[in-house]
Amino acid sequence: ALIGHNQCGMVNLVARKDKFIKGLVENAGWEKDWAEEHFMHFSPMFEIGNEVDFVLSEAKRLRLRYPKIQVAPLMYKVEDNLLYQVREN
């Protein structure tokens, strides 16, 4: 199973740029310039547009990479603490 979740911090990561950088500086001891450079370099690689679309695209990618392994895309919904199977077209 491949499990995604809603309320993901990687969705619209650019909108949280300042908070992300502040966290690296205050919690990890990074210099602000280094944290900004890190964010600008890596955020485009890790930002996702939509949780459901992402889990579906990852399921497809994994199926192509590992054709003998069954991949089931699931979503965990934070609000109700339940796991849902994602319907694929």
C-alpha angles and dihedrals in degrees: 000000000000111000124198126175138211123243088045116177091216092067110097090357092170090067088061096047097118093045091047093050092045089053092053091049098044101033104029100032096240124156110250094240091051092048092050092049091048091050094048092048100045107027094078089056096051106031114107127201101214131001097226095045089048095052090048093050091047091050089052092047092050092048090054092046095044106027095175094055120085112228120198116190112218134175126212112211111211095202096061101021091234133133119228131194111234113231113229127206 
